Amino acid sequence: MNNTTYYTLSKILSFYGLSFAKIKRWGGELQECVRPSAPERIRGIRQRTLCAIFDEGINRKDGWLTESLRNGYDILPLEPEVVTKMERLGYMRALIPKARYPRLKQDIVTIDFSGWPLLTHRWLPDGIAYSICESIEARRDTIACDQGPVDLKMLCKSTDGGPLQIPLHPGAVKFYKDKNYL
C-alpha cells in the first residue's frame, strides 16, 4: 500500500467505480507482494486461489503473467476511455502483444507502468539528488526486483522495461556520469 503501484491501480479502479476498500467490503482479501513474481503470488496462481491479479512487471517471460495465462487466467483490457484518462495523468499507452504471449486471445491495450520512478521537485539541491542515487546504489542488493539486484545502468537510460519519459535531475546525471553508468 501507499506506493506507485498501489496509486496506479487505485486510479484505474476508480475509473470503473471500484476501489480496494470496496473489494474488501465485498469479502475480498488483498495479497500484497514485495515484487510482481514473488513466490507467494506464483503459488497462488498455480493453486488457482487468486480471483484476480492487479500488478505490473510483466517483462519476465517466466513471470506472473505467463504463469497466469498457463493456469487459465485471462487479461481484461482497459476500456479506451480509461486508457485516455490515464494518459492525461502522464502514463503512456502500451500493448501486451499476443506474439510475445501466445496464450493471449488478442493483443491487449493497456498502460505502460515501467521503470522505477523517483520524482523530485526541480529545485531539490543537486547534492541531495546525488546522495539519493548513492543510497540506491549502496542498497541495490536489498531492493526487491524480479530481475535480480537493481542494475543502476538501467535506471538512467530508456529501455523496453523502463522507458525514461522525464529528464533526470542534474544531481542524478552527475552521479550516473561519475559512476560511469551514463
C-alpha positions in Angstrom: 0.0 0.0 0.0 1.0 3.6 -0.5 3.4 3.0 -3.3 3.3 3.9 -7.0 1.8 0.5 -8.0 -1.0 0.9 -5.5 -1.6 4.5 -6.7 -1.8 3.5 -10.3 -4.1 0.5 -9.6 -6.3 2.6 -7.4 -6.6 5.2 -10.1 -7.6 2.6 -12.7 -10.1 1.0 -10.4 -11.6 4.4 -9.6 -12.4 5.0 -13.3 -14.6 1.9 -13.0 -16.2 3.0 -9.8 -14.2 0.4 -7.8 -11.6 0.6 -5.0 -9.6 -1.8 -2.9 -11.8 -0.8 0.0 -14.9 -1.8 -1.9 -13.4 -5.2 -2.8 -12.6 -5.8 0.9 -16.2 -4.8 1.8 -17.4 -7.4 -0.6 -15.4 -10.0 1.3 -12.3 -9.9 -0.9 -8.8 -10.1 0.5 -5.7 -8.4 -0.8 -2.4 -10.2 -1.1 0.5 -7.7 -1.2 3.8 -8.9 -2.6 7.2 -7.4 -2.5 7.6 -7.9 -6.2 5.3 -9.0 -9.0 6.6 -12.5 -9.3 7.0 -13.1 -5.6 6.8 -16.8 -4.6 3.5 -16.4 -2.8 2.0 -14.8 -5.9 3.2 -17.6 -8.2 2.0 -20.2 -5.6 -1.5 -18.6 -5.5 -1.6 -18.6 -9.3 -0.6 -22.2 -9.6 -3.1 -23.3 -6.9 -5.7 -21.0 -8.5 -6.6 -19.4 -5.2 -6.4 -15.9 -6.5 -9.5 -14.5 -8.0 -7.9 -11.5 -9.7 -4.3 -10.2 -10.0 -3.7 -6.5 -10.2 0.0 -5.8 -10.8 2.7 -4.7 -13.1 6.1 -6.2 -14.0 5.3 -8.4 -17.0 8.7 -8.3 -18.7 9.9 -11.6 -17.4 8.9 -14.4 -19.8 8.7 -16.7 -16.8 6.9 -14.2 -14.6 3.4 -13.9 -13.1 1.7 -13.1 -16.4 3.0 -16.1 -18.2 2.1 -18.3 -15.2 -1.4 -16.8 -15.0 -2.1 -17.4 -18.7 -0.8 -21.0 -18.3 -3.2 -21.5 -15.4 -6.4 -20.3 -17.2 -6.4 -16.6 -16.2 -7.4 -14.0 -18.8 -6.4 -10.4 -19.1 -9.1 -7.8 -19.1 -8.2 -5.0 -21.4 -8.7 -1.4 -20.2 -11.5 0.5 -21.8 -10.3 3.1 -24.3 -11.6 5.9 -22.2 -9.8 4.6 -19.2 -6.5 4.5 -21.1 -7.1 8.1 -22.3 -7.8 9.2 -18.7 -4.5 7.5 -17.6 -2.7 9.2 -20.5 -3.9 12.5 -19.2 -2.3 11.7 -15.9 1.1 11.1 -17.7 1.0 7.4 -18.3 1.8 6.0 -21.8 -0.5 3.7 -23.8 1.1 0.3 -24.3 0.3 -3.1 -25.9 0.8 -6.5 -24.4 1.4 -8.4 -27.7 -0.1 -11.8 -28.4 3.1 -12.5 -30.4 5.1 -12.5 -27.1 2.3 -14.2 -25.0 0.8 -16.9 -27.4 -1.8 -17.8 -24.8 -3.4 -14.4 -25.1 -6.6 -14.3 -27.2 -5.5 -11.0 -28.8 -3.2 -8.0 -28.3 -4.2 -6.2 -25.1 -4.2 -2.4 -24.9 -3.1 -1.2 -21.5 -0.9 1.5 -20.0 2.9 1.4 -19.5 3.9 1.3 -15.9 7.6 0.6 -16.4 10.7 1.7 -14.6 11.4 3.0 -11.2 10.0 6.5 -10.9 11.6 8.6 -8.2 10.2 12.1 -8.7 11.5 15.3 -7.1 11.0 19.0 -7.5 13.4 20.6 -9.9 14.6 22.8 -7.0 15.8 19.8 -5.0 19.5 20.6 -4.3 21.8 18.6 -6.6 23.8 17.2 -3.7 20.6 15.6 -2.2 19.7 14.1 -5.6 23.3 12.8 -5.8 23.0 11.3 -2.3 19.7 9.6 -3.1 21.4 7.9 -6.0 24.3 6.9 -3.8 21.8 5.4 -1.3 20.1 3.4 -4.0 23.5 2.1 -5.2 24.5 1.1 -1.7 21.3 -0.8 -1.1 20.7 -2.2 -4.6 21.1 -5.8 -3.5 18.3 -5.4 -0.9 15.8 -3.8 -3.3 13.1 -6.4 -4.3 13.2 -6.7 -8.1 12.1 -9.5 -10.4 15.2 -9.2 -12.5 17.6 -9.7 -9.5 19.7 -6.9 -8.0 18.9 -3.4 -9.3 21.2 -2.5 -12.2 21.8 1.2 -12.0 22.7 1.4 -15.6 19.1 0.5 -16.3 17.8 3.3 -14.1 19.3 6.2 -16.0 18.6 5.1 -19.6 15.5 4.4 -21.6 14.9 0.7 -22.0 12.0 -1.6 -23.0 11.4 -2.4 -19.4 11.6 1.2 -18.3 11.2 4.0 -20.8 12.7 7.2 -19.5 9.9 9.7 -20.1 11.1 12.6 -18.0 14.5 14.3 -17.6 16.9 13.1 -15.0 17.6 15.6 -12.1 21.0 17.3 -12.7 22.3 15.8 -9.4 21.3 12.3 -10.6 23.0 12.9 -14.0 26.2 13.9 -12.2 26.1 10.7 -10.1 25.4 8.5 -13.1 28.3 10.1 -15.0 30.7 10.0 -12.1 30.0 6.2 -11.7 30.1 5.6 -15.5 26.5 4.4 -15.6 25.9 7.1 -18.3 
